[in-house]
């Protein structure tokens, strides 16, 4: 009987793994198709019936895609946007989450509910108010003290980055994580004479590495893949990001699919590297973030 049960369990495990492998292949399908398309000659991209593998492997498509547009500049702009946007999001979210999780003050629960409520407001609704706020920043871009007369933070890195530094999801994530830590830690630190900021910096930040890793991955993905906000807040070519730069290959009457796919593959490399670096903390952070409400 024991042998029969073990055999049945092994069969169930095998079936589960087969389903997971099929699901993984389905998920990887578009990415594999993108890579193969980027290596095809232009006359094979839209042939019917479609061909999976190219007759000639056109590795030069990557060089041509990089040189056909100023992708070095676009990558620099996207890296600046991603790095400083992620750092700002981590700092503000962790400080706000620490305050909501470890301190009692009037209206705390209502304020937290409002923060969570911001997660339900899409960017398209906030787009025009954000643009007006960035344009009317006092003493920026030739503005007077009333925020009038100039361009404000329009077409600048500050205007690009500032709206991404506040995240309702990030604040909620850190609040949930900090709620899981025992209060004895901060009580002992206060007895030793630590200030509130020292408690946050020396005790809670080192313990929150999983939460930092999770939010870093999400923020990096949001900023690197962001298209709508950079399109609205920037105007000059010097401020274009990678996602806007990809539109270079969409011409009036034709789309250079092999070039577009090659540039898209290049643009995914930073996100893959970031995910691989933070993968060891990713699942742990997700698990801890929902333990206590």
Secondary structure as GFF3:
##gff-version 3
##sequence-region A 1 293
A	DSSP	alpha_helix	2	38	.	.	.	ID=ss1
A	DSSP	three_ten_helix	42	44	.	.	.	ID=ss2
A	DSSP	alpha_helix	60	68	.	.	.	ID=ss3
A	DSSP	alpha_helix	71	102	.	.	.	ID=ss4
A	DSSP	alpha_helix	108	117	.	.	.	ID=ss5
A	DSSP	three_ten_helix	118	120	.	.	.	ID=ss6
A	DSSP	alpha_helix	123	135	.	.	.	ID=ss7
A	DSSP	alpha_helix	157	162	.	.	.	ID=ss8
A	DSSP	alpha_helix	168	179	.	.	.	ID=ss9
A	DSSP	alpha_helix	184	191	.	.	.	ID=ss10
A	DSSP	alpha_helix	196	198	.	.	.	ID=ss11
A	DSSP	pi_helix	199	204	.	.	.	ID=ss12
A	DSSP	alpha_helix	205	207	.	.	.	ID=ss13
A	DSSP	alpha_helix	209	225	.	.	.	ID=ss14
A	DSSP	alpha_helix	228	233	.	.	.	ID=ss15
A	DSSP	three_ten_helix	237	239	.	.	.	ID=ss16
A	DSSP	alpha_helix	242	245	.	.	.	ID=ss17
A	DSSP	three_ten_helix	246	249	.	.	.	ID=ss18
A	DSSP	alpha_helix	257	289	.	.	.	ID=ss19
###
